Amino acid sequence: MSWIKYPALAGLVLLLISGCVTNLAKPLSNDAAPSHTNGVIAASIVSLSATGVAFVLHNDQTGVEYALSLGKGPSKLQNVVRKVIATEVPPGVYQIKQWETFQSFAKAVYKKSDVTNARLSAPFTVQPGQVIYLGDFLVQGVERYNFRSYSISWQIVTEPITFRGAHTLFTGKFPEYANKEFSCRLCEGIL
């Protein structure tokens, strides 16, 4: 049997042998009360990806990894919106060394890639009740296939955002956190 003749079958085999997405983090609900024991990691995203994309949050002390899903793009370009995503994590020192792409339905990983942005991948500390905002990102993913080949490529681009803009976006979705300590990793300007 030739894999070239059956690209869909080859893709399915690739999914089955590639494994599952890293411990997918539970999204923070819009009406969540601030935790006294956990911190929050958040970001704003515009996704044009046909698949799921996630930052892998690595806790340096425990070795536990969480996948902060950056979502999947809408089926129609006119429905593209900026989303604010967030999750609670235990306090500790974290790093984002990788991001992964995955099939949204089965959560099977397509690919893991290293984070090349030194500011994003540098270690940071999460304290109880604190919000760490990563920044604003554009996620692009394109699937190309025809009767001879199949390929997928992804890209995460850092978009400019001010500290004030990030805080406004975050508290607009999570108003209970309006008075909590807030820092932004990739924001322009201090205040």
N, CA, C and O atoms as a DFTB+ gen file, in Angstrom:
764 C
 N C O
     1  1       0.852      -1.182       0.000
     2  2       0.000       0.000       0.000
     3  2       0.893       1.239       0.000
     4  3       1.863       1.290       0.757
     5  1       0.599       2.212      -0.808
     6  2       1.367       3.439      -0.895
     7  2       0.692       4.527      -0.061
     8  3      -0.494       4.801      -0.243
     9  1       1.458       5.159       0.873
    10  2       0.913       6.232       1.704
    11  2       0.575       7.461       0.869
    12  3      -0.282       8.261       1.244
    13  1       1.253       7.603      -0.259
    14  2       0.985       8.747      -1.129
    15  2      -0.428       8.681      -1.688
    16  3      -1.057       9.718      -1.901
    17  1      -0.932       7.481      -1.928
    18  2      -2.278       7.327      -2.465
    19  2      -3.342       7.584      -1.409
    20  3      -4.485       7.893      -1.748
    21  1      -2.988       7.463      -0.146
    22  2      -3.965       7.565       0.935
    23  2      -3.512       8.575       1.993
    24  3      -3.209       8.181       3.119
    25  1      -3.459       9.877       1.654
    26  2      -2.959      10.862       2.625
    27  2      -3.817      10.956       3.877
    28  3      -3.286      11.210       4.958
    29  1      -5.127      10.759       3.767
    30  2      -5.985      10.829       4.957
    31  2      -5.641       9.708       5.926
    32  3      -5.605       9.920       7.138
    33  1      -5.388       8.510       5.394
    34  2      -5.014       7.377       6.243
    35  2      -3.666       7.637       6.900
    36  3      -3.477       7.318       8.074
    37  1      -2.734       8.212       6.156
    38  2      -1.430       8.536       6.733
    39  2      -1.585       9.551       7.864
    40  3      -0.927       9.437       8.898
    41  1      -2.457      10.546       7.667
    42  2      -2.712      11.535       8.715
    43  2      -3.306      10.911       9.959
    44  3      -2.931      11.277      11.073
    45  1      -4.235       9.965       9.790
    46  2      -4.848       9.282      10.921
    47  2      -3.812       8.468      11.686
    48  3      -3.808       8.470      12.917
    49  1      -2.945       7.778      10.974
    50  2      -1.883       7.006      11.631
    51  2      -0.976       7.943      12.410
    52  3      -0.594       7.634      13.539
    53  1      -0.625       9.082      11.828
    54  2       0.204      10.066      12.517
    55  2      -0.459      10.526      13.808
    56  3       0.209      10.653      14.835
    57  1      -1.768      10.775      13.769
    58  2      -2.491      11.179      14.975
    59  2      -2.442      10.099      16.042
    60  3      -2.218      10.396      17.215
    61  1      -2.646       8.870      15.653
    62  2      -2.717       7.782      16.622
    63  2      -1.378       7.514      17.297
    64  3      -1.348       7.093      18.453
    65  1      -0.270       7.750      16.598
    66  2       1.025       7.468      17.204
    67  2       1.655       8.683      17.877
    68  3       2.687       8.553      18.534
    69  1       1.054       9.855      17.726
    70  2       1.694      11.071      18.219
    71  2       1.411      11.381      19.687
    72  3       2.128      12.195      20.268
    73  1       0.414      10.780      20.310
    74  2       0.133      11.026      21.710
    75  2      -0.920      12.083      21.921
    76  3      -1.436      12.676      20.973
    77  1      -1.231      12.309      23.182
    78  2      -2.286      13.259      23.537
    79  2      -1.685      14.583      23.974
    80  3      -0.520      14.662      24.364
    81  1      -2.505      15.614      23.898
    82  2      -2.096      16.941      24.318
    83  2      -1.699      16.910      25.794
    84  3      -2.267      16.161      26.589
    85  1      -0.710      17.742      26.146
    86  2      -0.270      17.871      27.527
    87  2      -1.467      18.250      28.398
    88  3      -2.308      19.035      27.963
    89  1      -1.563      17.725      29.587
    90  2      -2.539      18.042      30.627
    91  2      -3.282      19.364      30.346
    92  3      -2.888      20.416      30.848
    93  1      -4.349      19.303      29.547
    94  2      -5.088      20.495      29.120
    95  2      -5.657      21.220      30.338
    96  3      -6.454      20.660      31.091
    97  1      -5.235      22.477      30.523
    98  2      -5.652      23.277      31.681
    99  2      -7.119      23.675      31.558
   100  3      -7.598      23.996      30.471
   101  1      -7.813      23.650      32.671
   102  2      -9.224      24.044      32.705
   103  2      -9.326      25.560      32.578
   104  3      -8.684      26.289      33.335
   105  1     -10.129      26.042      31.624
   106  2     -10.279      27.495      31.477
   107  2     -10.938      28.115      32.711
   108  3     -11.810      27.511      33.335
   109  1     -10.511      29.310      33.042
   110  2     -11.101      30.070      34.142
   111  2     -12.477      30.563      33.708
   112  3     -12.630      31.095      32.608
   113  1     -13.477      30.389      34.568
   114  2     -14.820      30.858      34.199
   115  2     -14.912      32.371      34.406
   116  3     -14.237      32.932      35.268
   117  1     -15.758      33.022      33.603
   118  2     -15.880      34.488      33.632
   119  2     -16.275      35.042      34.989
   120  3     -15.901      36.164      35.333
   121  1     -17.024      34.274      35.761
   122  2     -17.482      34.766      37.064
   123  2     -16.687      34.176      38.229
   124  3     -17.137      34.212      39.375
   125  1     -15.506      33.635      37.934
   126  2     -14.688      33.008      38.982
   127  2     -14.242      34.033      40.013
   128  3     -13.800      35.130      39.671
   129  1     -14.366      33.656      41.277
   130  2     -13.855      34.487      42.359
   131  2     -12.344      34.255      42.451
   132  3     -11.886      33.127      42.270
   133  1     -11.575      35.292      42.727
   134  2     -10.129      35.122      42.852
   135  2      -9.767      34.094      43.919
   136  3     -10.352      34.071      45.002
   137  1      -8.818      33.266      43.604
   138  2      -8.359      32.231      44.518
   139  2      -7.345      32.811      45.503
   140  3      -6.557      33.693      45.161
   141  1      -7.383      32.298      46.727
   142  2      -6.398      32.703      47.734
   143  2      -5.211      31.746      47.740
   144  3      -4.207      31.997      48.407
   145  1      -5.332      30.636      46.988
   146  2      -4.261      29.640      46.976
   147  2      -3.571      29.495      45.630
   148  3      -2.419      29.062      45.581
   149  1      -4.246      29.847      44.524
   150  2      -3.674      29.713      43.180
   151  2      -3.497      31.067      42.527
   152  3      -4.078      32.062      42.960
   153  1      -2.683      31.092      41.473
   154  2      -2.530      32.283      40.648
   155  2      -3.181      32.032      39.300
   156  3      -3.712      30.949      39.054
   157  1      -3.142      33.031      38.427
   158  2      -3.766      32.928      37.109
   159  2      -2.736      33.278      36.041
   160  3      -1.971      34.232      36.183
   161  1      -2.730      32.487      34.969
   162  2      -1.948      32.797      33.777
   163  2      -2.954      33.037      32.661
   164  3      -3.866      32.237      32.448
   165  1      -2.776      34.169      31.938
   166  2      -3.760      34.567      30.922
   167  2      -3.066      35.133      29.692
   168  3      -1.870      35.424      29.713
   169  1      -3.834      35.283      28.625
   170  2      -3.355      35.899      27.382
   171  2      -4.554      36.293      26.541
   172  3      -5.665      35.812      26.763
   173  1      -4.323      37.173      25.570
   174  2      -5.360      37.457      24.575
   175  2      -4.889      36.879      23.248
   176  3      -3.704      36.908      22.918
   177  1      -5.867      36.348      22.487
   178  2      -5.554      35.563      21.298
   179  2      -6.506      35.928      20.159
   180  3      -7.705      36.111      20.371
   181  1      -5.960      36.027      18.967
   182  2      -6.757      35.978      17.743
   183  2      -6.272      34.720      17.039
   184  3      -5.106      34.633      16.654
   185  1      -7.155      33.752      16.869
   186  2      -6.756      32.483      16.264
   187  2      -7.350      32.327      14.873
   188  3      -8.553      32.486      14.666
   189  1      -6.476      32.012      13.927
   190  2      -6.871      31.680      12.562
   191  2      -6.496      30.237      12.262
   192  3      -6.457      29.827      11.102
   193  1      -6.219      29.467      13.312
   194  2      -5.777      28.084      13.154
   195  2      -6.963      27.145      12.992
   196  3      -7.987      27.301      13.656
   197  1      -6.815      26.178      12.109
   198  2      -7.854      25.167      11.920
   199  2      -7.762      24.068      12.970
   200  3      -8.633      23.201      13.038
   201  1      -6.717      24.099      13.786
   202  2      -6.514      23.092      14.827
   203  2      -6.332      23.786      16.172
   204  3      -6.235      25.012      16.234
   205  1      -6.286      23.008      17.244
   206  2      -6.003      23.554      18.557
   207  2      -4.524      23.869      18.704
   208  3      -3.677      23.154      18.168
   209  1      -4.211      24.939      19.429
   210  2      -2.839      25.338      19.709
   211  2      -2.773      25.687      21.189
   212  3      -3.708      26.281      21.727
   213  1      -1.676      25.325      21.855
   214  2      -1.563      25.579      23.292
   215  2      -0.122      25.888      23.683
   216  3       0.818      25.314      23.133
   217  1       0.042      26.803      24.641
   218  2       1.337      26.993      25.290
   219  2       1.480      25.909      26.353
   220  3       0.515      25.602      27.052
   221  1       2.665      25.326      26.485
   222  2       2.926      24.344      27.532
   223  2       3.553      25.083      28.716
   224  3       4.690      25.550      28.643
   225  1       2.781      25.179      29.817
   226  2       3.226      25.849      31.041
   227  2       3.930      24.819      31.913
   228  3       3.289      23.887      32.398
   229  1       5.230      24.966      32.123
   230  2       6.024      23.996      32.895
   231  2       6.325      24.568      34.275
   232  3       6.961      25.615      34.393
   233  1       5.858      23.865      35.339
   234  2       6.157      24.258      36.712
   235  2       7.534      23.695      37.054
   236  3       7.705      22.479      37.142
   237  1       8.520      24.581      37.248
   238  2       9.898      24.141      37.481
   239  2      10.076      23.357      38.773
   240  3      10.947      22.491      38.843
   241  1       9.263      23.640      39.814
   242  2       9.436      22.938      41.083
   243  2       8.827      21.536      41.069
   244  3       9.426      20.590      41.581
   245  1       7.638      21.403      40.483
   246  2       6.942      20.111      40.521
   247  2       7.146      19.278      39.261
   248  3       6.934      18.065      39.275
   249  1       7.557      19.928      38.167
   250  2       7.697      19.229      36.896
   251  2       6.372      19.028      36.161
   252  3       6.359      18.479      35.059
   253  1       5.261      19.464      36.752
   254  2       3.942      19.304      36.133
   255  2       3.808      20.307      34.985
   256  3       4.230      21.458      35.095
   257  1       3.217      19.850      33.894
   258  2       2.986      20.714      32.739
   259  2       1.495      20.841      32.473
   260  3       0.741      19.874      32.588
   261  1       1.084      22.051      32.114
   262  2      -0.306      22.346      31.776
   263  2      -0.322      22.937      30.366
   264  3       0.555      23.726      30.015
   265  1      -1.300      22.565      29.571
   266  2      -1.458      23.152      28.244
   267  2      -2.508      24.249      28.328
   268  3      -3.679      23.979      28.597
   269  1      -2.084      25.489      28.096
   270  2      -2.995      26.631      28.073
   271  2      -3.473      26.770      26.636
   272  3      -2.756      27.292      25.782
   273  1      -4.688      26.300      26.373
   274  2      -5.219      26.289      25.013
   275  2      -5.411      27.698      24.488
   276  3      -6.034      28.539      25.137
   277  1      -4.865      27.945      23.302
   278  2      -5.030      29.229      22.631
   279  2      -6.208      29.173      21.676
   280  3      -6.482      30.127      20.948
   281  1      -6.892      28.057      21.687
   282  2      -8.119      27.921      20.921
   283  2      -7.913      27.519      19.481
   284  3      -6.795      27.298      19.016
   285  1      -9.005      27.435      18.814
   286  2      -9.086      27.079      17.401
   287  2      -9.864      28.195      16.724
   288  3     -10.818      28.729      17.289
   289  1      -9.456      28.539      15.526
   290  2     -10.123      29.614      14.809
   291  2     -11.513      29.226      14.354
   292  3     -11.825      28.039      14.266
   293  1     -12.356      30.210      14.064
   294  2     -13.707      29.938      13.579
   295  2     -13.671      29.403      12.142
   296  3     -12.669      29.545      11.441
   297  1     -14.757      28.800      11.725
   298  2     -14.815      28.249      10.371
   299  2     -14.945      29.344       9.312
   300  3     -14.631      29.099       8.147
   301  1     -15.397      30.538       9.682
   302  2     -15.540      31.647       8.733
   303  2     -14.718      32.836       9.222
   304  3     -14.775      33.199      10.396
   305  1     -13.958      33.434       8.315
   306  2     -13.081      34.545       8.694
   307  2     -13.828      35.734       9.282
   308  3     -13.275      36.448      10.119
   309  1     -15.059      35.961       8.869
   310  2     -15.805      37.098       9.405
   311  2     -16.163      36.895      10.880
   312  3     -16.601      37.837      11.539
   313  1     -15.983      35.685      11.404
   314  2     -16.285      35.399      12.815
   315  2     -15.049      35.455      13.717
   316  3     -15.125      35.080      14.887
   317  1     -13.920      35.918      13.191
   318  2     -12.687      35.990      13.978
   319  2     -12.832      37.078      15.043
   320  3     -13.206      38.211      14.741
   321  1     -12.532      36.720      16.284
   322  2     -12.595      37.665      17.399
   323  2     -11.378      37.475      18.300
   324  3     -10.762      36.409      18.312
   325  1     -11.043      38.512      19.045
   326  2      -9.971      38.414      20.048
   327  2     -10.576      37.790      21.301
   328  3     -11.594      38.260      21.807
   329  1      -9.947      36.736      21.794
   330  2     -10.418      36.059      22.999
   331  2      -9.399      36.264      24.118
   332  3      -8.195      36.347      23.875
   333  1      -9.899      36.342      25.321
   334  2      -9.029      36.359      26.496
   335  2      -9.174      34.991      27.145
   336  3     -10.278      34.579      27.502
   337  1      -8.071      34.298      27.295
   338  2      -8.076      32.966      27.897
   339  2      -7.268      33.023      29.196
   340  3      -6.316      33.795      29.311
   341  1      -7.656      32.206      30.160
   342  2      -6.973      32.199      31.449
   343  2      -7.191      30.861      32.133
   344  3      -8.175      30.167      31.874
   345  1      -6.258      30.509      33.011
   346  2      -6.392      29.307      33.830
   347  2      -5.729      29.547      35.178
   348  3      -4.778      30.320      35.288
   349  1      -6.244      28.873      36.201
   350  2      -5.615      28.910      37.523
   351  2      -4.525      27.854      37.582
   352  3      -4.683      26.744      37.072
   353  1      -3.420      28.220      38.212
   354  2      -2.319      27.276      38.421
   355  2      -1.811      27.420      39.849
   356  3      -1.945      28.485      40.451
   357  1      -1.224      26.349      40.398
   358  2      -0.616      26.458      41.727
   359  2       0.548      27.451      41.692
   360  3       1.173      27.631      40.646
   361  1       0.844      28.097      42.824
   362  2       1.986      29.005      42.866
   363  2       3.268      28.262      42.501
   364  3       3.375      27.052      42.698
   365  1       4.222      28.992      41.974
   366  2       5.507      28.390      41.635
   367  2       6.200      29.143      40.527
   368  3       5.711      30.162      40.040
   369  1       7.351      28.623      40.138
   370  2       8.124      29.191      39.039
   371  2       7.765      28.412      37.779
   372  3       7.842      27.184      37.751
   373  1       7.372      29.142      36.740
   374  2       6.931      28.535      35.487
   375  2       7.807      28.987      34.329
   376  3       8.438      30.043      34.376
   377  1       7.831      28.162      33.291
   378  2       8.463      28.493      32.029
   379  2       7.564      28.014      30.903
   380  3       6.838      27.029      31.044
   381  1       7.622      28.720      29.790
   382  2       6.919      28.290      28.579
   383  2       8.007      27.984      27.562
   384  3       8.433      28.854      26.803
   385  1       8.445      26.735      27.563
   386  2       9.533      26.320      26.677
   387  2       9.011      25.821      25.335
   388  3       9.733      25.839      24.339
   389  1       7.749      25.371      25.309
   390  2       7.188      24.785      24.096
   391  2       5.746      25.220      23.889
   392  3       5.077      25.677      24.816
   393  1       5.287      25.068      22.662
   394  2       3.875      25.166      22.329
   395  2       3.567      23.963      21.469
   396  3       4.438      23.431      20.782
   397  1       2.318      23.542      21.516
   398  2       1.942      22.351      20.769
   399  2       0.668      22.594      19.986
   400  3      -0.157      23.434      20.344
   401  1       0.531      21.850      18.926
   402  2      -0.672      21.899      18.104
   403  2      -1.339      20.536      18.208
   404  3      -0.668      19.506      18.266
   405  1      -2.663      20.543      18.230
   406  2      -3.375      19.289      18.430
   407  2      -4.696      19.282      17.699
   408  3      -5.277      20.327      17.406
   409  1      -5.149      18.096      17.415
   410  2      -6.453      17.892      16.786
   411  2      -7.492      18.144      17.856
   412  3      -7.474      17.489      18.898
   413  1      -8.394      19.077      17.623
   414  2      -9.323      19.531      18.657
   415  2     -10.249      18.448      19.181
   416  3     -10.545      18.423      20.376
   417  1     -10.713      17.556      18.321
   418  2     -11.680      16.546      18.745
   419  2     -11.040      15.466      19.619
   420  3     -11.516      15.206      20.724
   421  1      -9.981      14.843      19.141
   422  2      -9.364      13.717      19.862
   423  2      -8.240      14.153      20.791
   424  3      -7.730      13.341      21.562
   425  1      -7.845      15.427      20.731
   426  2      -6.749      15.970      21.540
   427  2      -5.417      15.290      21.234
   428  3      -4.537      15.249      22.094
   429  1      -5.256      14.759      20.029
   430  2      -3.999      14.134      19.627
   431  2      -3.034      15.213      19.147
   432  3      -3.420      16.093      18.378
   433  1      -1.784      15.148      19.595
   434  2      -0.784      16.154      19.267
   435  2      -0.279      15.955      17.840
   436  3       0.095      14.851      17.445
   437  1      -0.277      17.061      17.070
   438  2       0.342      17.046      15.747
   439  2       1.838      17.297      15.888
   440  3       2.660      16.582      15.315
   441  1       2.178      18.340      16.670
   442  2       3.568      18.769      16.720
   443  2       3.824      19.580      17.986
   444  3       2.948      20.307      18.456
   445  1       5.032      19.450      18.535
   446  2       5.500      20.326      19.609
   447  2       6.635      21.163      19.041
   448  3       7.497      20.657      18.323
   449  1       6.623      22.453      19.372
   450  2       7.655      23.358      18.889
   451  2       8.245      24.125      20.057
   452  3       7.551      24.409      21.032
   453  1       9.526      24.462      19.963
   454  2      10.181      25.253      20.997
   455  2       9.765      26.709      20.884
   456  3       9.585      27.225      19.780
   457  1       9.610      27.375      22.030
   458  2       9.347      28.812      22.053
   459  2      10.684      29.504      21.810
   460  3      11.658      29.242      22.517
   461  1      10.734      30.383      20.817
   462  2      11.981      31.061      20.468
   463  2      12.044      32.496      20.984
   464  3      13.085      33.141      20.865
   465  1      10.962      33.007      21.552
   466  2      10.936      34.350      22.122
   467  2      11.526      34.280      23.536
   468  3      10.918      33.703      24.438
   469  1      12.709      34.869      23.722
   470  2      13.410      34.772      25.012
   471  2      12.619      35.389      26.161
   472  3      12.681      34.881      27.280
   473  1      11.874      36.475      25.916
   474  2      11.067      37.093      26.984
   475  2       9.917      36.185      27.402
   476  3       9.584      36.110      28.585
   477  1       9.305      35.492      26.434
   478  2       8.191      34.606      26.750
   479  2       8.673      33.331      27.454
   480  3       7.998      32.829      28.352
   481  1       9.832      32.808      27.053
   482  2      10.304      31.538      27.614
   483  2      11.083      31.700      28.914
   484  3      11.405      30.699      29.555
   485  1      11.398      32.933      29.327
   486  2      12.126      33.156      30.582
   487  2      11.257      32.747      31.774
   488  3      10.040      32.931      31.739
   489  1      11.871      32.190      32.837
   490  2      11.101      31.782      34.022
   491  2      10.378      32.972      34.663
   492  3      10.870      34.100      34.645
   493  1       9.203      32.691      35.227
   494  2       8.443      33.712      35.959
   495  2       7.762      33.058      37.148
   496  3       7.482      31.859      37.133
   497  1       7.498      33.849      38.174
   498  2       6.912      33.329      39.405
   499  2       5.441      33.713      39.492
   500  3       5.072      34.867      39.274
   501  1       4.618      32.738      39.812
   502  2       3.186      32.951      40.025
   503  2       2.923      32.866      41.525
   504  3       3.252      31.869      42.168
   505  1       2.326      33.926      42.076
   506  2       1.962      33.978      43.490
   507  2       0.452      33.760      43.643
   508  3      -0.292      33.982      42.687
   509  1      -0.015      33.333      44.819
   510  2      -1.462      33.184      45.033
   511  2      -2.202      34.498      44.782
   512  3      -1.774      35.552      45.251
   513  1      -3.305      34.434      44.047
   514  2      -4.141      35.598      43.770
   515  2      -3.619      36.517      42.680
   516  3      -4.320      37.450      42.287
   517  1      -2.418      36.288      42.180
   518  2      -1.781      37.149      41.189
   519  2      -2.170      36.729      39.767
   520  3      -2.391      35.549      39.496
   521  1      -2.248      37.711      38.871
   522  2      -2.511      37.450      37.453
   523  2      -1.241      37.736      36.663
   524  3      -0.700      38.840      36.723
   525  1      -0.769      36.737      35.924
   526  2       0.353      36.908      35.002
   527  2      -0.234      36.865      33.593
   528  3      -0.711      35.825      33.138
   529  1      -0.192      37.996      32.917
   530  2      -0.717      38.098      31.551
   531  2       0.459      37.926      30.607
   532  3       1.426      38.684      30.675
   533  1       0.387      36.942      29.731
   534  2       1.516      36.634      28.847
   535  2       1.686      37.669      27.744
   536  3       2.814      38.020      27.398
   537  1       0.590      38.161      27.189
   538  2       0.641      39.112      26.092
   539  2      -0.513      38.873      25.136
   540  3      -1.486      38.196      25.468
   541  1      -0.388      39.440      23.944
   542  2      -1.415      39.331      22.915
   543  2      -0.795      38.585      21.727
   544  3       0.319      38.900      21.310
   545  1      -1.515      37.598      21.184
   546  2      -0.937      36.726      20.168
   547  2      -1.890      36.510      18.995
   548  3      -3.111      36.497      19.153
   549  1      -1.296      36.341      17.818
   550  2      -2.005      35.922      16.619
   551  2      -1.552      34.498      16.330
   552  3      -0.360      34.240      16.159
   553  1      -2.512      33.571      16.277
   554  2      -2.213      32.164      16.004
   555  2      -2.701      31.856      14.601
   556  3      -3.877      32.033      14.282
   557  1      -1.781      31.393      13.768
   558  2      -2.127      31.046      12.397
   559  2      -1.801      29.579      12.162
   560  3      -0.734      29.100      12.548
   561  1      -2.711      28.884      11.538
   562  2      -2.477      27.488      11.185
   563  2      -3.152      27.187       9.866
   564  3      -4.312      27.533       9.644
   565  1      -2.412      26.546       9.007
   566  2      -2.939      26.255       7.681
   567  2      -2.760      24.775       7.379
   568  3      -1.671      24.223       7.534
   569  1      -3.839      24.146       6.948
   570  2      -3.784      22.761       6.483
   571  2      -3.831      22.784       4.963
   572  3      -4.678      23.451       4.370
   573  1      -2.915      22.051       4.336
   574  2      -2.902      21.945       2.881
   575  2      -2.915      20.469       2.514
   576  3      -2.089      19.693       2.995
   577  1      -3.847      20.092       1.669
   578  2      -3.851      18.718       1.200
   579  2      -4.488      18.633      -0.173
   580  3      -5.370      19.407      -0.544
   581  1      -4.000      17.667      -0.891
   582  2      -4.586      17.310      -2.177
   583  2      -4.430      15.804      -2.323
   584  3      -4.082      15.130      -1.354
   585  1      -4.667      15.279      -3.463
   586  2      -4.637      13.825      -3.602
   587  2      -3.229      13.248      -3.458
   588  3      -3.082      12.030      -3.349
   589  1      -2.184      14.093      -3.454
   590  2      -0.808      13.594      -3.343
   591  2      -0.122      13.893      -2.017
   592  3       0.795      13.176      -1.614
   593  1      -0.554      14.932      -1.347
   594  2       0.178      15.311      -0.132
   595  2      -0.733      15.991       0.882
   596  3      -1.839      16.435       0.573
   597  1      -0.216      16.052       2.106
   598  2      -0.925      16.676       3.217
   599  2       0.119      17.373       4.080
   600  3       1.137      16.771       4.420
   601  1      -0.117      18.624       4.436
   602  2       0.806      19.311       5.328
   603  2       0.042      20.302       6.195
   604  3      -1.008      20.820       5.814
   605  1       0.600      20.545       7.362
   606  2       0.051      21.528       8.291
   607  2       1.219      22.386       8.762
   608  3       2.293      21.869       9.069
   609  1       1.005      23.697       8.819
   610  2       2.033      24.579       9.375
   611  2       1.353      25.583      10.300
   612  3       0.219      25.997      10.061
   613  1       2.063      25.968      11.359
   614  2       1.516      26.873      12.361
   615  2       2.523      27.969      12.673
   616  3       3.722      27.834      12.428
   617  1       1.998      29.058      13.222
   618  2       2.837      30.167      13.634
   619  2       2.122      30.922      14.748
   620  3       0.910      31.131      14.686
   621  1       2.877      31.332      15.768
   622  2       2.350      32.203      16.819
   623  2       3.145      33.498      16.756
   624  3       4.368      33.499      16.898
   625  1       2.432      34.606      16.540
   626  2       3.064      35.914      16.390
   627  2       2.658      36.784      17.580
   628  3       1.479      36.866      17.924
   629  1       3.642      37.431      18.203
   630  2       3.366      38.360      19.293
   631  2       2.848      39.665      18.697
   632  3       3.478      40.248      17.815
   633  1       1.701      40.114      19.185
   634  2       1.093      41.361      18.735
   635  2       1.358      42.441      19.785
   636  3       1.417      42.127      20.974
   637  1       1.519      43.696      19.382
   638  2       1.748      44.763      20.366
   639  2       0.506      45.013      21.225
   640  3      -0.620      45.046      20.727
   641  1       0.740      45.187      22.516
   642  2      -0.334      45.539      23.443
   643  2       0.283      46.296      24.611
   644  3       1.394      45.984      25.040
   645  1      -0.431      47.285      25.121
   646  2       0.049      48.035      26.282
   647  2      -0.399      47.338      27.562
   648  3      -1.293      46.491      27.553
   649  1       0.236      47.710      28.642
   650  2      -0.158      47.170      29.945
   651  2      -1.623      47.503      30.213
   652  3      -2.403      46.638      30.613
   653  1      -1.987      48.758      29.991
   654  2      -3.363      49.196      30.238
   655  2      -4.344      48.424      29.350
   656  3      -5.407      48.013      29.816
   657  1      -3.994      48.223      28.073
   658  2      -4.851      47.471      27.159
   659  2      -5.037      46.030      27.611
   660  3      -6.142      45.491      27.549
   661  1      -3.949      45.406      28.069
   662  2      -4.027      44.032      28.560
   663  2      -4.909      43.952      29.804
   664  3      -5.749      43.060      29.918
   665  1      -4.715      44.889      30.737
   666  2      -5.505      44.892      31.971
   667  2      -6.988      45.098      31.658
   668  3      -7.845      44.442      32.249
   669  1      -7.288      46.009      30.730
   670  2      -8.675      46.270      30.341
   671  2      -9.310      45.034      29.706
   672  3     -10.443      44.682      30.036
   673  1      -8.591      44.374      28.797
   674  2      -9.119      43.149      28.180
   675  2      -9.393      42.078      29.236
   676  3     -10.453      41.451      29.239
   677  1      -8.423      41.877      30.133
   678  2      -8.548      40.824      31.134
   679  2      -9.705      41.101      32.095
   680  3     -10.540      40.227      32.326
   681  1      -9.758      42.301      32.652
   682  2     -10.811      42.595      33.634
   683  2     -12.186      42.730      32.982
   684  3     -13.208      42.591      33.654
   685  1     -12.215      42.999      31.677
   686  2     -13.493      42.999      30.965
   687  2     -14.119      41.617      30.932
   688  3     -15.342      41.481      30.961
   689  1     -13.276      40.588      30.872
   690  2     -13.788      39.214      30.868
   691  2     -13.859      38.630      32.276
   692  3     -14.738      37.819      32.567
   693  1     -12.945      39.033      33.146
   694  2     -12.875      38.494      34.513
   695  2     -12.941      39.653      35.521
   696  3     -11.938      39.972      36.160
   697  1     -14.107      40.277      35.664
   698  2     -14.223      41.491      36.487
   699  2     -13.882      41.283      37.966
   700  3     -13.491      42.233      38.644
   701  1     -14.022      40.079      38.464
   702  2     -13.715      39.817      39.879
   703  2     -12.228      40.025      40.183
   704  3     -11.849      40.172      41.345
   705  1     -11.391      40.038      39.152
   706  2      -9.939      40.187      39.325
   707  2      -9.464      41.633      39.138
   708  3      -8.259      41.878      39.096
   709  1     -10.383      42.585      39.026
   710  2     -10.033      43.976      38.719
   711  2      -9.033      44.573      39.702
   712  3      -8.210      45.399      39.306
   713  1      -9.079      44.183      40.956
   714  2      -8.192      44.761      41.971
   715  2      -7.059      43.836      42.391
   716  3      -6.391      44.091      43.393
   717  1      -6.839      42.781      41.646
   718  2      -5.758      41.849      41.976
   719  2      -4.448      42.299      41.337
   720  3      -4.443      43.030      40.346
   721  1      -3.331      41.847      41.926
   722  2      -2.025      42.150      41.361
   723  2      -1.965      41.621      39.923
   724  3      -2.329      40.474      39.663
   725  1      -1.509      42.458      39.002
   726  2      -1.526      42.138      37.576
   727  2      -0.174      42.503      36.981
   728  3       0.307      43.623      37.158
   729  1       0.437      41.560      36.278
   730  2       1.674      41.874      35.555
   731  2       1.557      41.312      34.146
   732  3       0.793      40.380      33.896
   733  1       2.325      41.889      33.235
   734  2       2.256      41.472      31.837
   735  2       3.662      41.212      31.317
   736  3       4.537      42.070      31.431
   737  1       3.878      40.050      30.756
   738  2       5.206      39.632      30.297
   739  2       5.632      40.324      29.001
   740  3       6.794      40.708      28.869
   741  1       4.720      40.491      28.048
   742  2       5.107      41.029      26.742
   743  2       4.376      42.326      26.404
   744  3       4.139      42.620      25.232
   745  1       4.021      43.095      27.421
   746  2       3.334      44.368      27.192
   747  2       4.344      45.473      26.950
   748  3       5.476      45.421      27.430
   749  1       3.906      46.484      26.188
   750  2       4.722      47.665      25.943
   751  2       4.412      48.692      27.025
   752  3       3.245      48.929      27.336
   753  1       5.426      49.293      27.593
   754  2       5.227      50.309      28.618
   755  2       4.861      49.702      29.960
   756  3       4.426      48.552      30.025
   757  1       5.030      50.440      30.997
   758  2       4.723      49.965      32.347
   759  2       3.269      50.216      32.691
   760  3       2.559      49.272      33.038
   761  1       2.803      51.437      32.609
   762  2       1.407      51.761      32.880
   763  2       0.921      52.656      31.818
   764  3      -0.240      53.064      31.838
